[in-house]
Amino acid sequence: MKQKNKNSKSSAIISKITTWVVIVIAVVAIIYFVKYLMYSSNYEDTNDAQVESFINPVSARAGGFIKTVLFEEHQKVKQGDTLVILDDREYLQKVKEAEAMLEDTKAQQEILTAGIHSAETSTLINQDQINAAKATLWQQEQDVKRFKNLLEEEAVTLADYEQVKTRYDVAKNNYNATINGLKTGNAKVRELQAKYSSLFAARKRAEALVDLARLNLSYTVITSPYNG
């Protein structure tokens, strides 16, 4: 009876050892199988095991839904071949908006350019008016001096002198008005030129936005970076 119990215990121990050995072998096999799968997902081997090539991932630089797929799995492609086309409607809209903003800025520049030209022309006219008013004022000033002497000599009446003096005052006011007009015109030119400088910077920003929108649009067409 004792011998029989001893044999039963030995069989149980052997059975447990066998079970653990099987478990260890299974775990090792699973680990190697997982490693093999990971290796296979990144590498391709030829049948003769002489050539090994790394698979280069192709990623999209723009987000969106896929519109068209132009290749099949494991298909050979050349560098520059179109692989995938994304839905580009949103990107097209952004391009149109950026282009519209740029065109609006250009139109404002044209209006300002015309305004500056008109203001500069006005300053030239004001300068001519100043020269004419200055000549008239000088003439009226000479008449006032002459009539003042004549009045002292009682060669003219006070009414005659007052009439000449009135013409002098009118000429002086006209001269001062032309001077103020020139100052206003020059200030207007400077104001428009400042606006043009600001608008020039806005145009540069608008051009940059157009370039960026077009670049993002180009990313909706995904091409192959390599032959393979």
C-alpha positions in Angstrom: 0.0 0.0 0.0 2.8 2.4 0.8 4.5 1.7 -2.5 1.3 2.5 -4.3 0.9 5.9 -2.6 4.5 6.7 -3.4 3.9 6.0 -7.0 0.8 8.2 -7.1 2.7 11.1 -5.6 5.5 10.7 -8.2 3.0 10.7 -11.0 1.3 13.9 -9.7 4.6 15.7 -9.5 5.6 14.6 -13.0 2.2 15.7 -14.3 2.6 19.2 -12.8 6.1 19.5 -14.1 5.0 18.5 -17.6 2.1 21.1 -17.4 4.5 23.9 -16.5 6.9 22.9 -19.3 4.1 23.0 -21.8 3.0 26.4 -20.5 6.5 27.9 -20.7 6.9 26.5 -24.3 3.6 28.0 -25.3 4.5 31.4 -23.8 7.9 31.4 -25.6 6.2 30.5 -28.8 3.6 33.3 -28.5 6.4 35.8 -27.8 8.4 34.8 -30.9 5.2 34.8 -33.0 4.4 38.4 -31.9 7.9 39.5 -32.6 7.7 37.8 -36.0 4.4 39.7 -36.8 6.0 43.0 -35.7 9.0 42.3 -37.9 6.9 41.3 -40.9 4.8 44.5 -40.6 7.9 46.7 -41.1 10.0 44.6 -43.4 9.6 42.6 -46.6 11.9 39.7 -47.5 12.4 37.9 -50.8 12.0 34.2 -51.2 15.8 33.6 -51.3 16.3 35.8 -48.2 19.0 37.8 -50.0 17.2 41.2 -50.2 15.6 43.1 -47.4 13.8 46.5 -47.8 12.3 48.8 -45.2 8.7 49.9 -45.8 8.5 53.7 -45.8 5.3 55.1 -44.4 3.4 57.7 -46.3 1.5 60.2 -44.2 -0.9 63.0 -45.1 0.1 66.6 -44.3 -3.6 67.7 -44.5 -6.6 66.4 -42.7 -9.8 65.3 -44.3 -11.9 62.4 -45.7 -10.4 60.2 -48.4 -12.0 61.0 -51.8 -10.1 58.7 -54.1 -7.5 55.9 -53.7 -5.4 55.3 -56.8 -3.3 52.3 -55.8 -3.7 48.8 -54.6 -1.9 47.0 -51.7 1.6 45.9 -52.6 1.3 47.7 -56.0 4.6 49.0 -57.3 4.7 52.8 -57.7 7.1 55.5 -58.9 8.2 58.6 -57.1 5.6 61.3 -57.7 2.7 58.9 -58.5 -0.6 60.1 -57.0 -1.6 57.6 -54.3 -4.6 59.2 -52.5 -6.8 62.3 -53.1 -8.5 63.8 -50.1 -11.7 65.8 -50.1 -10.4 69.3 -51.0 -13.7 71.3 -50.9 -12.8 73.0 -47.6 -9.3 73.8 -48.8 -10.6 75.2 -52.1 -13.0 77.5 -50.1 -10.1 78.8 -48.0 -8.1 79.5 -51.2 -11.0 81.5 -52.6 -11.4 83.5 -49.4 -7.7 84.3 -49.3 -7.7 85.3 -53.0 -10.8 87.5 -52.5 -9.1 89.2 -49.5 -6.1 89.8 -51.7 -8.1 91.3 -54.5 -10.0 93.5 -52.1 -6.6 94.8 -50.8 -5.4 95.4 -54.3 -8.6 97.4 -55.1 -8.1 99.5 -52.1 -4.5 100.2 -53.1 -5.7 101.4 -56.5 -8.2 103.7 -54.9 -5.6 105.1 -52.6 -3.1 105.5 -55.4 -5.7 107.6 -57.3 -6.4 109.6 -54.2 -2.8 110.3 -53.6 -2.3 111.4 -57.2 -5.4 113.7 -57.0 -4.1 115.2 -53.7 -0.7 115.8 -55.1 -2.2 117.5 -58.2 -4.3 119.7 -55.9 -1.1 120.8 -54.1 0.4 121.8 -57.4 -2.7 123.8 -58.2 -2.6 125.4 -54.8 1.0 126.4 -55.3 0.0 128.2 -58.6 -2.8 129.9 -56.8 -0.4 131.0 -54.0 1.9 132.5 -56.6 -1.0 134.4 -58.3 -2.4 135.5 -55.0 1.0 136.7 -53.8 1.4 138.8 -57.0 -2.0 140.3 -56.5 -1.3 141.1 -52.9 2.0 142.8 -53.8 0.2 144.9 -56.4 -2.6 145.9 -53.9 0.0 146.7 -51.3 1.7 149.1 -53.7 -1.6 150.7 -54.5 -2.3 151.2 -50.8 1.0 152.9 -50.3 0.5 155.1 -53.3 -3.0 156.1 -52.4 -1.9 156.8 -48.8 0.6 159.3 -50.1 -2.0 160.9 -52.4 -4.4 161.1 -49.5 -1.8 162.9 -47.4 -1.4 165.3 -50.4 -5.2 165.6 -50.6 -4.9 164.4 -54.2 -7.6 161.7 -53.6 -10.5 161.4 -51.3 -10.7 159.2 -48.2 -13.3 157.1 -50.0 -10.8 156.4 -52.8 -8.2 155.3 -50.3 -10.7 153.1 -48.4 -11.7 151.4 -51.7 -8.0 150.6 -52.5 -7.5 149.5 -48.9 -10.5 147.1 -49.2 -9.0 145.5 -52.3 -5.7 145.1 -50.4 -7.5 143.3 -47.5 -9.3 141.0 -49.9 -6.1 140.1 -51.7 -4.4 139.4 -48.3 -7.2 137.2 -47.2 -7.1 135.3 -50.5 -3.4 134.8 -50.1 -3.7 133.4 -46.6 -6.5 131.1 -47.8 -4.3 129.7 -50.5 -1.5 129.1 -48.0 -3.9 127.2 -45.7 -5.2 125.3 -48.7 -1.7 124.1 -49.5 -1.0 123.1 -45.9 -4.3 121.1 -45.9 -3.4 119.5 -49.2 0.0 118.4 -48.0 -1.5 117.0 -44.9 -4.0 115.0 -47.0 -1.2 113.6 -49.1 0.7 112.5 -46.0 -2.4 110.9 -44.6 -3.1 109.0 -47.8 0.5 107.9 -48.0 0.4 106.5 -44.5 -2.7 104.6 -45.3 -1.1 103.2 -48.4 1.9 102.0 -46.4 -0.4 100.2 -44.0 -2.4 98.8 -46.9 0.9 97.6 -48.5 1.6 95.6 -45.3 -1.9 94.2 -45.4 -1.4 93.1 -49.0 1.8 91.3 -48.1 -0.2 89.4 -45.4 -2.9 88.6 -47.8 -0.4 87.3 -50.3 1.1 85.1 -47.6 -2.4 83.7 -46.7 -3.0 82.9 -50.4 0.3 81.0 -50.6 -0.5 79.1 -47.4 -4.0 78.2 -48.6 -2.7 77.0 -51.9 0.0 75.0 -50.2 -2.5 73.3 -47.9 -4.7 72.6 -50.9 -1.7 70.8 -52.6 -1.4 68.6 -49.6 -4.8 67.0 -50.4 -3.0 65.1 -53.2 -0.8 62.6 -51.6 2.0 61.3 -53.9 4.7 58.6 -53.5 8.0 60.0 -52.1 10.0 57.0 -53.5 10.0 54.3 -56.1 8.9 51.0 -54.7 
